[in-house]
Amino acid sequence: MFRAWRTPPLARARAQARARIAWGWARPAASESRQPAAEQDSPYRDTVLLPRSSFPAQLPGRLQPETELETQKKCGFSELYSWQKQRKTKQEFCLHDGPPYANGDPHVGHALNKILKDITNRFYVMRGYKVHYVPGWDCHGLPIELKALSEVKGSENLSPMEIRQKAREFAERAIEKQKSAFVRWGIMADWANCYRTFDPKYEANQLRIFYKMYDKGFIYQDYKPVFWSPSTKTALAEAELEYNEQHVSRSVYMKFPLLKSPPKLASVLDGSSPASVLIWTTQPWTVPANQAVCYMPDSAYSIVKCMTTGEYFILAADRVESTAAVLDTQFEVVSTCKGVDLVDGSCVHPMIPGRVSPLLPANHVTMAKGTGLVHTAPAHGMEDYSVASHHQLPTDCFVDEGGFFTEAAGPELRNKNVLEEGNEAVIQMLQAAGSLLKEEKYVHSYPYDWRTKKPMIIRASKQWFVNTASVKATAQEVLKKVKVIPTSAVNRMLEMLDRRTFWCISRQRCWGVPIPVFYQKNTGECLLNSETVTNIIKIVEQQGTDAWWTLPIEQLLPKEAVAKAGGNDVLDYVKGQDVLDIWFDSGTSWAHILEGAEQRADTYLEGKDQLGGWFQSSLLTSVAARNKAPYKTLVVHGFTLGEKGEKMSKSVGNVVDPDVVINGGEDHTKDPPYGADVLRWWVAESNVFTEVLIGPVVLNAARDDVNKLRNTIRFMLGNLAGFNPETDSIPAPKMYIVDQYMLHLLQDYGSKVTEAYKEYNYSKVVRLLQVFCSRHLSNFYFSIIKDRLYCEEEKDPKRRSCQTVLAEALDIVVRSFAPILPHLAEEVFQHLPYKKDSGGVFRTGWINASSVWKKPGIEEAIEGACAMRDSFLGSISDKNALEYEVVIVIEPGLLFELMEALQAEETSSVSELNEIMMASQTTLLTELPKETPTDANIVRGTFLINLEGGDIREESSYKVIALPVTKAKCPRCRRYTSDSTSTPCPRCLTVIAGRGST
């Protein structure tokens, strides 16, 4: 810690302002000359070494994006990836690119993700690694198919191949748009060799993994309920749902008359009065498919008498009062029993004469809502299906792919939409049968198709599944060995895995990779074995999956495979019509992209939605196929929101377009061109592990931060004119102590920045950079070395000493932000006054901060001097420090010895101590001088020296006295060290004389 900075911030701000005024670097008023003070009408202005650099402090307007494009071209951005891949090194780093979806224009979510990946990759390139990063796109699936079809009139009449062609063309256009944007953002990659999930070799690899999992028993076909989208006529996985919290259902209370009383309740229900079980459901349309009524075995149930009708009802004891209130009646509790006492009872189906609905135990029954008795339709509920499987009940589905009742549902329901007129018809039928007790609207969370934004249903159908129940235990154990950033994300993913018992991987569309199965025409039996799949993979590798639709079955299905399966003729079989879920598409990318025998990436880096998406599908397929994770580290970032934390929406008008951010909008006063580096800075400075905000205020602040950084760089570049590090550098031991101290800070900064990059903590990198540039460089070091830089002789070792530090600081600072701001970093290297043949930032390595720079003890000397400097500046209020001489009195001891190392003479105007004090002259004493005026303003303080890890601790007191200067202002250096205002001070006369003799 910098104990010297414990003084109030105002004092430090004043010190900075005074330093600028003293050197003519404060911004002048509009009416003043903009030349530094030493240049204004001074005969000595040509002898002052003011900064010289063509590097601009700002790039206003179009200059920023234009300069970036020039930099990309000049510095070989497009060749960097291939250059680094040619390096001969055993150090390799693989970041596997999760494929963005090829169905739209690039957006800020893309920018957040791709820039985070690029910062990571560039960091490893600079550290000498060979980086493996192949960008890719997810190209199949329903969203692309729907968007492509929306552009075609009469799309419902297109053949599968016509649909596939339209979808492919749409995806290709989207890929080109996105790729162009990614290149503009400065993303380093081999853009000529990307992967696309519709590439033939990719599809062939995917089918290999599919069969490997099938052969191991992890993939199976079954008839059971799945999430079904009537709006898109296909099964969907849970990851493809979104929940509408304001969905309104038509809920009903209904009665199922008892057909057979449970034996244990026979004495209570003697048949003298009608008795029924009470049911509540939010999905009346599922009642035709009812096969049972479920109860919770361990819960209490009551037999009640309705005081209005005299009927007897059975319902949960906890739900008696609330149900009576809803039905606007009163229940008299006749008897109470346990759920297990309902065993062997049965009911009459309320709509279908002759159908029996048995009373069955089930643990999924809840007491939070309804009546504690659950209507069970195995075709339309996951838990319902489990009950039916256990008790061998039918799973009849009377709903087709479009969400309409089939003929099997009966003439009153046939061809009616189950979510609309079909639901109404069922309610009317319940009413007519005397089974309906109450209908009411119910607002609740309900699954919607995330693509069409329309309600889902659960519907039994024949689908292909991954048996995740048999994989997830291993997947969870494997995941626990993966490093996850932030660590909280791993628990969310483990919980998601725990809840997932199966994964439906078949889709009823044509734009995708076909499931390579054949069906016997008469029996429906599937044919899928190594011979059939091997042949299809061979064809797909050469022709792509279009062959499934274009080639006759005789070419797809070998006769030998049919014979081996006991069949007679290839023509007895038909091709399956289902395609694979796109999460299976992208989830098998590791098999195609990752290199080496291990086929394992160092890092997967995606948004938090991929915890249930690509991260999970990649893990499940990899564990099922080869018992290991495809990644060593998972980095999980948040979503982008408007700068007030709201979702982005075109209707609200807060959508941020990355292209407009970079190039500006139609009105530059409203949407100025910021350039790509400001976009990249926004990504890096944000806490990406939570939601990331963006908007005009955020972008303006990012631009200001980058411009402050440019100013810091400009100062260093300007003061390195005429300096060659190879010939002019001063060895560290011969430097000023304050310069050695800065090298010490540089070494510490470089170490901390490197660690922050390794942890993917780029916002910490930005914070470290800003603190170092603002506090240590601009506010401290730059303010005290200007006299040395401007007024000493050009080649004086004292000046070369601080130039050596500036060269090292410039190099380290630029390299430290290069992965974040590659355009600025390369632009800086183009303006270096040396190393004209440099290969640029990224080809010349990472931060090179020597370990010999680290000198912990040196901190005490400089921080002690800074503490006294702040006491001095605080005592003179807003006045110019150069108008004072400062007297420092320290009792003999370690602190005095440290200050003596900074100023060997008793009084000096050119010592290191005086440089730090920023006064015209400093006197160092062990006791107050006898002639000290009685009214002198003496500031007292103490400073604790702590060395050797606490082994050496000594607290010393000091006194600081500020005295008005007694000498005249030097017309050259502006310090009060001259005998006359017309004559330079002794130091300046010596420098001028030296210049004349050269």
Disulfide bonds with the S-S distance in Angstrom:
none
